Every structure is written in structure tokens, then in C-alpha cells.
Amino acid sequence: MAQNEWILDVLSDLNAFAVANGLTALAEQLDDTKLIAAAEIASLKDEARTPSDGKTVRFEPGSGGLGKQQHA
């Protein structure tokens, strides 16, 4: 499991407890919280894939087919 995704399991467990114990408002809030957490985790993954200069990076074969050249 990825570094931050464990929190989604914790939120699901808390939600199940809230539902089982009639804590309806809390269960609804935990559903919303889980969605927000999932969106933020996905955002972190996207940021990790984007170079710090914000440019898209492509790797293509270099001349002669050996090595790779980076193009922005």
C-alpha cells in the first residue's frame, strides 16, 4: 500500500463504527473526509510525477538509437 493510502482504511473503519452505532452525522462527515483524503493523495501522486519546472518531459531515442535525450 502506498505511503499515505493507509488513512483511507482508517477512515473506512471509523465510518463503519459510526454507522454501526447510529452516529449518522459522523458517518456522513467521514464519507466526505474520505473523498477529500483520496483527492489529496491523488494530487500528491500527480505532483510527484511533474518536474519541478512544470514542463512536460519526454524521453526519446537519441541519434543512432543509443541512449535517451530529454526534451522539454
C-alpha positions, -999 to 999 in steps of 0.1 A, spaced: 0 0 0 13 35 -8 27 58 18 -5 78 25 -33 54 15 -35 37 49 -56 67 61 -84 57 37 -86 23 55 -87 41 89 -115 64 77 -135 34 64 -131 17 97 -143 48 116 -172 51 92 -182 15 98 -181 21 135 -202 53 132 -228 35 111 -230 5 134 -235 28 164 -261 51 149 -238 81 146 -253 92 113 -239 127 111 -204 114 119 -207 87 93 -217 113 66 -188 135 77 -164 106 75 -176 98 39 -168 134 29 -135 132 47 -125 100 29 -133 117 -5 -111 147 4 -83 124 16 -84 104 -16 -84 135 -38 -54 149 -18 -35 116 -21 -41 116 -58 -29 152 -61 3 143 -42 9 115 -67 4 139 -96 28 164 -81 54 137 -77 52 129 -115 55 166 -126 90 181 -129 98 210 -106 100 234 -135 64 224 -145 74 213 -180 64 181 -196 93 157 -201 95 132 -229 122 106 -234 131 97 -270 158 76 -285 190 96 -293 209 96 -325 220 62 -336 193 46 -313 216 46 -283 208 64 -251 180 88 -244 177 125 -249 154 147 -227 131 171 -245 110 197 -227 
